[in-house]
Amino acid sequence: IKHSSLSRDEELKRLVLRDEVRPDFRIYTGNDLGIDMIEYGSDYLLGLAAFCPEKFAERDRLWANNDAGYFKLNDALQYLGNVGFRDSVPAYKHSCAVFQHLLGRIPTSEPHKLCPRRPDWEVDIMKDCAKRLGYF
């Protein structure tokens, strides 16, 4: 099941219930505002990973190796999550397009015409996120 409430409390309750009743059941986190939920037993699934999958792979390697670098990278990724998934949450798709365009991965930062849009200054805040992640 994918848990997408963006509520750490609700997800933690669901994890306790899972562990008591059906420990083999997977709960994939959709909580992009609490990306450390993997530390508490959530299985993996985040929309935020679409922004920079290679940084999530790096973070996971650091976590698996008990490398303290995990915390710095996780904090930078959480900052990106807090910025990208702020209200209006559905506009995260535009934030992702801006981020991907900044990195030169896609030709335009324009989202689908039906996608909610971020303000023009989104590029500046996404650039700050990219710097914190070591892209610039």
C-alpha positions, -999 to 999 in steps of 0.1 A, spaced: 0 0 0 12 35 -7 7 59 23 3 95 10 -11 115 39 20 137 43 15 130 80 43 114 99 20 105 128 -5 87 106 22 68 88 39 58 121 5 45 133 1 25 102 36 10 105 29 -1 141 -3 -18 129 15 -34 101 42 -48 124 16 -62 148 -8 -77 123 10 -84 91 48 -77 92 54 -90 57 30 -63 43 47 -34 25 39 2 32 54 26 6 58 61 18 45 89 -2 55 114 25 78 137 7 78 160 37 93 132 59 117 114 37 134 98 67 104 75 71 126 47 58 145 49 91 112 40 109 103 10 87 85 24 57 93 8 24 105 30 -4 85 51 -28 87 89 -30 77 113 -57 106 134 -46 130 107 -60 120 118 -95 138 151 -89 172 134 -86 172 96 -84 210 94 -83 211 114 -51 186 90 -35 207 61 -46 237 77 -30 218 84 2 207 48 4 243 36 -1 254 59 27 226 46 50 234 9 42 271 15 50 263 35 82 281 64 67 275 97 86 274 115 52 238 101 50 226 128 74 239 158 54 226 144 21 193 135 36 189 170 50 196 185 16 170 161 0 145 170 27 150 207 20 142 199 -17 111 180 -5 99 208 16 103 233 -12 91 211 -40 60 198 -21 49 230 -5 13 243 -11 -1 238 -36 13 202 -34 1 192 -70 24 219 -84 54 198 -73 54 185 -109 62 220 -121 89 223 -94 104 190 -107 104 203 -143 122 234 -132 147 214 -113 153 189 -142 156 218 -166 182 235 -144 203 203 -145 200 202 -183 180 170 -183 150 182 -201 146 210 -228 121 231 -210 108 238 -175 72 240 -188 49 215 -172 18 200 -188 -8 226 -195 -32 213 -169 -5 211 -142 -7 238 -114 22 263 -119 48 277 -95 57 314 -95 84 327 -118 109 328 -89 108 290 -87 140 288 -107 158 307 -80 147 285 -51 153 253 -71 188 265 -79 194 269 -42 182 233 -37 205 221 -65 235 239 -49 228 222 -15 228 189 -33 262 197 -49 250 201 -85 265 237 -87 
